[in-house]
Amino acid sequence: MKYVQFSTFPEENHFHGIFTRSGGVSPHPFESLNLGGTTGDSQDNIIENRKRIFDIFNRKENSLFDVWQVHGNDIIITDKARPPDTPHLPADGILSNSPNVTLLMRFADCVPILLFDPQKKVVGIAHAGWQGTIKKVSQSIIKKMVEFFNCKPADIYAGIGPSIGPDHYDVGKTVIDAVHEHLPDIKNEILSYVDGKTVLNLWKANYLLLREVGLKNIEISEICTSCNVKDWYSYRSEGQKSGRFAVVIGLS
């Protein structure tokens, strides 16, 4: 099993990992560490894959809190795990200040944004595809950290994880128009024209949005999922049968 961590994050008081697709039990075309429950993979495989991830950090599976990701900007704050017999709540950002909770989200091209405030001891994850980006989910989750936990943006560490890079993310009129409408101040920095196509840089968009609300400690992994399908799931490259890789964070 392999996973990525952000080198700028303080090591103490928390753990985090962005897991590649290797080291699990799912068969082709999901091979092998798939966490996506809507792809056609069996629930037994997903449960075993999740157990292997939690074992890496010596976490109990009943500490899990995850959500139904809907490409919006709603944020859920929790101090309790999600009971396994309860439905997922719709949201694209999750926060906790409880060491008894392990936050988990699933990705396959969309941008994972990990957050850690070592002063207030708060952790979070946001899910930012193009829709979440133009809805400024990255700013919504920072505002929640400030409002509910009295965090200072300058104290917050953010990591922009593996996701589709600008070299592979050509977009059409719907996305271009949405960027012009919702992100007019940065549109010229995040839209480029290459070989007759318009490409969107989600990494830079979310970096600029985080900077706008006062973050100073932002690390970008610069790993393109579409370029590296051997290691990462990519919906754009693999289509409907693409698995989902796991992103986890919690307090220790």
N, C-alpha and C positions, 0 to 999 in steps of 0.2 A: 504494500500500500504506500502511496506517495501523496503528499499534500504540500501546499504552499503556505508560508506565513510571511507576514510583513516585518521586515527587519527593523523598521523604525518604531514599532510598538514596544512599549516597556514590557519586559518579560514577567514582572511580578504581578500577582493578584488576578491573573486571567489566563485563559488559553484560547487559541483559535486555530482554525485550519480550513483551507479550501482544497478539497480532495479531488484528485484526478479520477479517471474512470477505471483505474487498475486496482486489483486486489479483492474483487468481489466475486459473487457466485452467479450473476445473471448471464444467460446465454446470448448468442448472436440474435438480433443486432444490438443488444443492450450492453454487451460485454464492457466492463464486468461489475463495476461498483455503482450500479444504477439506483437512484433514490426516487425516480419519478413513478408515481402510482397511476398515471393516466396514459402510459405509453404502450401497454399491453404486456408488460412484464408481470410475473406472479407476485402476489403480496408476500408470500413466504420468502422469495428472493430479496425483496426490498427490506423486510424485517431483518434478515440475516446480514445484509449489507450495512444497515444502520447499526446493528449490534457491533460489527467490526469497527466502525468509526468511533462509536462511543467507548469501546474498549481501549482505543489508542490513548484516550485522555482519562481513563479510569472513571468514566461517568456512568451512572445508572440510567438505563433506558427510560425509566419512569420520571426522569428529570426533563424530558423533551417538551419543548414548546415550539410548534410550527403553525403555519397559517395557510389558507387558500390564497395563492398569489393571483391577483386580478388586474395587474398593470395600472394601478391607481396610485394614490398618495396618502391613503389612510394608514395610521400608525397605531399599533396596539402596545400598551405597556402592561407587563405582567410580573407578578412575584410568585406565580405558581406554574407548575407544569400543566400541559393540556391532558386531561384524563383521556385514555385511549378510546373510550366509548362515546366521546362527545365530538360533534362535527367541527371541522376547521372553520375559524372565523376568517372572513375575507379581509386582507390587508397586504400591504407591500413594504411595511416596516415594522420591526419588533424591537422592543427595548426591555431590559430588566436590570434591577440592582440586587437580585437575589442570587446567592451562590448555589442555591438548590435548583436553578433553572438552567437548562442547556438550550440555547436558541439554535434553530436550524432552518435554512431555506434551500431551495433547489434552483439550479440554473442550467441553461444550455444556449448561451450567447448573450443573454441579458447581463447587465452589469451588477455584480455583487459589491455592495459597499459595506465594509465592516467598520465599526465604531467602538472606541474605548476611551472612557474618561478615567484615568487613574486617580484623580483627586476625589471625585464623587463615587467612584467605583460603579460605573454604569457601562453596560455593553449593548450593542445593537447591530442589526443587519437591515439593509434596505435593498430592494429589488428594483433596478432601474433599466428597463428596456427603453425603446424610444418614447413610448407613451408615458412611462413613469418619469423619464427625464424631462419631457416638456411640461409635465405636471409638477415638477420640482419636488419629487419625493425626497431627494437628498436634503433639501432645505427643510421640508416638513419634519423629518426625523430629528434634525438638529434643533429646531424650534421646540419640539416636545422635550428634548433633553434639557433645554434651558428652562422651560416652563415648569416641568414636573420635578426635576432633580436639581434645579439651580446650577446647572453646569455652565461653565464659561467656555465659549467656542474656542478660545486660544488654548484651552487645556485638552481638547478632544483630539484624539488621533483617528485619522480616517485612512482606510485602505481600499483602493479601487482594484478589484480582482480580475482574474481572467475572464474575458468576454470578447465579443466580436470586435475586431479592430477596424480602424478606418480604411485599411487597404481592402477589406472584404465587404464593407457595409455600404453598398450603393443603394440609394433610396429613390422613391418616386415622388410624384407631385403631392400626394396626401401628406407625406412626412415633411417634405420641403415647406409646404404651406403652413403646417403646424409649427415648425421651427420659427418661421418668419413671424407668425402670430404671437407665440408664447415666449419666445426667447429672442426678441429683436435686438437686444443689446449685444448678444454674443454670436448672432447668426453667422457673421462673416468669419469668425474664428473657428466655428465647428462644422461648417459646410464648405466642401472643396469640390472642384470640378476637375476630374481626371479621366482622360481618354473618352470624353463625351458623356461621362456619367457623373452624377452628383453623389458624393460620399459624405457620410455623417460620422463625426468623431465623438462617440459617446464618452470616451475616457476624458477628453478635454472638456466636454460639456459639463460633466458632473464635477470635475476638478474646479472649474470656474464658478459653478453654483455653490460649491462648498466654501470657496474663498470669499464669495460675496457675503456669506453670513458669518465670516470671521474666523474660519479655520486656518491654521498656519501649518499644521502637521498632516500633510496629505501625501501618501505614497501610491503610485500607480504601478501595477505589476507589469503592464505592457505585454501581456501574453494574449495573443489572439486565439480564441477557441476554434475559429474556422480554419486557421492556418495549421492547427495542431490537433486534428481529430484523433490521432493516436493516443493522446493524453486527455483530451477534453471532449465532452459532448457538444455538438453544434447543430442546432435546429436548422440553420440555413444550409449547412453542408450535408446533413443526414436526413432531413425531412421529418415526417410524422413519427417515425420510429426512433428518433433520437432519444437517448436516455437523459437523465438529469444528474448533474454532479452536486455534491453536498457542500454546504458552507456552514460551519458551526462556530459558535463563540459562547463563552460563559465565564463566570467569575470563579476563581479557585480559592 
